[in-house]
């Protein structure tokens, strides 16, 4: 061991002696400047994305508040014992406005999701806010569905207006599916490198070797699953190495001969850092 360490130290000194102090200073300064520039660029992108996302959130929340107000007004008006023809016309107009706001919300949430996906930025706070928005929209839809049932007994025109909205509601379903979609890939190190899934960098004489998910990785080499439905992932291999980050508290490994089953106990926690799972097997 002492001989090996001495050899490595000697090689390190030999390499260092071939580089002048001035060259090392220039190289270090250039690397630092490049890293700083990259960080500033990434921060600027994140700031821009956060500001644009907050504007979307504000507009959607405002629409949800308006829907809540109109829903309550309709319920009060429809239960009035002195219900008139003018009241009916007013309710029909309010339903039209509610449907317009619902359509706008669907468009805005879809646009927000596309924007986040296109940016390539992984900002878990924004993902959490999108999940919260989807939940709020779903709760509002359930409330409106109850109101719709109450109004059917008054006039079928109300039901027809609500039915016209269902086609637009598909946008929310598509967005929910997209957000719940995650991906996984596994294989030997050589296999994943060959198929452009991971990037391998060797350290000095084998020391400091690193493996990470490749930039612009090959998405075709991943299997697609729904995180709300798939709670177990079967891996052909017993010795697993996680390349992507997933909290250890959110899953457990269940060996089965030469294979392994990943049991995900907390899907949202497991996938919150990375929506792509990459595993190297030996």
N, C-alpha and C positions, 0 to 999 in steps of 0.2 A: 504493500500500500504506500509506504514512504517513498519507494523508488518511483512509483507511478505518479505521485503528487509532485515529486521533484522534476520529473520529466515534463509534466504539464506546465509547471512554473517556468522551467527553462525555455520551453517553446513560446510561452507568453512573453518572456523577456526578449527573446530573439525577434519576435514579430514587432514588439513595441520599439525595439532599437532601430527598425527599418523605417520608422515614421518620425519625421522631425516634429518638434513641439509646435512649430508654426502651422504645419499641415493638420495636426490633430486639432488645434484651436479653430482653424477655418472649417474643418469637417464638422466639429461639434456645434459651432455657431450656425452652420447651414442646416443641420438636422434639427436644432432647436427652433430655428425660424420657421422651418417647414411644419413642424408639429404645432407650433403656435398658430400659424396660418390656418391649418386644418381644423384646429379646435375652434378658432374664431368663426370659420365658415360653418361648422356644425352647429355652434351656438346660435348664429344668425338664422340658420334654417329652422332650428327648434323654436326660437322666439317668434318667427314669422308664422310657423304652423300653429303655435299656441294661440297667438292673437287672432288668426283667422278662425280657429276652432271655437274660441270663446264667443266670437261674433255669431257663429252658427248656433251655439248653445243658447245664447241670449234670445235669438229669434224663435227658436223652437220652444223654449220655456214660455215665452210671451204668448205664442199660439196655444200652448196647452192651458195657460191661465184663461185665455179668451174662451176656449172650448168649455172649460169648467163653468165659467160664468154663464154662458149661453145655455148650457145643459141645465143648470139650476133654474134659470129663468123660464125655460120651456116647461120644466116639471111643475113649477108653481102655476104657470098660466094654464096648463092643460088640466089641472085639478080644480080650477076655479068653477064653482057651481053656475056662474053666469057666463059661461063660455059662449063667445059670439063668432060670427063669420069673420070679422076683422081679426079676432084672436087667432083663428085658424090660418089666415093669410100671414099673420106675423110669425107664427110658429114655422110655417113652410119656409119663410125667408131665413129664419134663424138656422134651420136645418141645412139650407144651402150654404150658409156662411160656415157652419161647423164642418161640412164636407170639404169646403174650400181649404179651411185651415188644416184639416187632416191630410189632404193631398199635398199641401205645402210642406208639412212636417215630413211626409214620406220622401219628398224630393230633397229636402235639406239634409236629412239623415243619410240618404244615399250619397249625396254629393260630398258630405263630410267623410264618410267611409272611403269613398274613392280617392279623396284628397289625401287621407292618411296613408292609404295603401300605395298611392303613387309616390309619395314623399320618401317612402322606405324607412322613415324614422320610427323607432320603437319607444313610444312615450307611454309608460304604463298608466300614468294619471289620466291621459286622454282616453285610453282604452276603457278605463273604469268609468269615466264620465259618459262615454257612448253607451256602455252597458246600462248605466243609470237612466239615460234617456229612453232607451228601448223599453226598460221596465215601466217607466212613467207612461209611455205611449200605450203599452199593452194594458196597463191598468185603466187608462182613459177609454180604450176601446171596449173593455169589459163593461164599464159604466154606461157607455153609449148603447151597447147591445141591450142592456136592461131597459134603458129609456125607450129604445126602439120597440121592445116588446110591449111596453105600457101604451105607446102611441098607436099601435096597430088596432087596438080596440076602438080608438076614436075615428081613425080615417086611414084607409089603405094608401092614400097619397103619401103619407109619412113613410110608410114601409118602402114604397117604390124609390123614394129619394135616398133612403139609407142603402138600399140594394145597389143603387147606381155607384155607390162609393166602393163597393167590394172589389171591383177590378183594380182600383188604385191602391187598395190595401195590400195587394200582392207585393208591392215595392218593399214594404216593411218586412214581409216574410222572407223575401230574397236577401235583404240586408241581414236579418237575423241568422239566416243560414250561412252567409259569408263570414260573419263574426265568429260563429261557432265552428268554423272549419279550421282544422289543424292538420299538420303533415308529419310523417315520420319516415326515416330511412335508416337502414343498418347494413353492415357488411364488413368485410375485412378492411384493414387500412388501405391495402393496395387497391382493392375493388372500389372503395369510395374515392380515392385519389384519381383513379383511372376514369371514373364516371363524373368527375368534376363536381363532387359534393363537398369534399374537404380539401384544405390547403395544408401541406406539411412543410414545416421549416426545421431544418436540423441545426443544432447549436454547434459549439466549438468542440470538435472531436467527439461528437455524440452527446455532449452535455448541453442541456437547455433545449432539447427538442420540443417543438410545440405543434399541436394540431388544432385547427379551428375550421369553422364553417367558411367555405370559400365565398368571396365576394362574387356576385352574379352567378351563384351556384345553379346547377342543373336541376330545375324543379321537376322535370319529368322522372327523376329517379326517386321520387317520394310517393308514398301512399297517402291518400286523403281520407280523413275520418271526421266524424262529428264528436266534439269533445263532450257533449251532453249525453251521448249514447254509448260511445266506446270507452269503457273504464279499464279495459285490459288490453295489453299489446303483447303478442307472442313473438319472441325473438329466437331465431335458430342459432344458439350459441350459449355457452355457460359463463364465459369470462367477458363481461361487458364493460365498456368504457364510454361514459357519456361525454360527448363533444359539446353539446349545447347545454345551457344552464337550466336546471329544473330543481326546485327546492326538495331536498331529501325527505322533508317531513310530509310531502304530498304524495309519496308513492312508496311501494315496497317491492322487493324482488322475490319471486317464487320459483326456485330452481325445479326443473323437471328433467332428470337425466342430463343430457348434453344441451338441453334447451332452457330458456328462462321466460317467465311470464312477468311483465311489469303490471302491477296492480295499482291503478291511480285512485287514491282515496279522496283527493281534493283537486278536481280537474281545473278549476279556475286558477288555483294557486300553482299547479303543475305547469300550466301553459302561459302564465302571465309574463314571464321574462322572454320566452321565445315560443313562437307558434310553430316552430320546426324542431323536431326531435331527431338528433343524429347520434347513432351508437356504433362504435367500432367493436367488432367481436373477433376473438382469436380462435 
